[in-house]
Amino acid sequence: MTKRTLDARPLTRAAFAPYGDVIEISGEPDKLINQGMCGRHHDLASLDFADGRAGISLFNAKARSIPHTVDMVERHPDGSQAFIPVSGTAMLVVVAEDASGTPVKLKAFVSQPGQSINLHRGVWHGVLAPIEEPGQFVVVDRIGAGENLQEHWFDDPYVIEAVKISKSS
């Protein structure tokens, strides 16, 4: 078995754009609502469903440790999927390009405080992986008939050996 390593870099909108949306507040709100007491940062992710409807679920995820082995990635061909940490927990985000149904060119990111993600429909990605501590997540994804999950298991897994987590916003 060959050991393949991935470097986990900070999650940024530009680097993550081919795979999905980074959901975070930047700049001034689009508008003020509720008598000026609430700033609305509007439409931060492109939810995309072939059919069915958007569903909101809560996930309780156990902490992952570093080094972290990536032996499987998955994708959802019929809908986007958003992970929104409720507890502020940092998460590893592994994504890959697609080459005729096979995930290639894996990349790893680590979220920073205040960041969430929305994976585009059909993007290969790793499992929900909070690091340092367990986390609770709101997950917005497709609810509908039919199988919306494809998995790919690697003969030679990848290993994330180190990450840098920012403690400031």
Secondary structure, DSSP 8 states (H G I E B T S, - for coil): ---EEE-EEE--HHHHTTTEEEE---SS-SEEETTTTEEE----S---BSSSEEEEEEEEE--B-SSEEEEEEEE-TTB-EEEEESS---EEEEEEEEETTEEEEEEEEE--TT-EEEE-TT-EE---EEBSS-EEEEEEEEE-SS---EEEEEEEEEEE---------
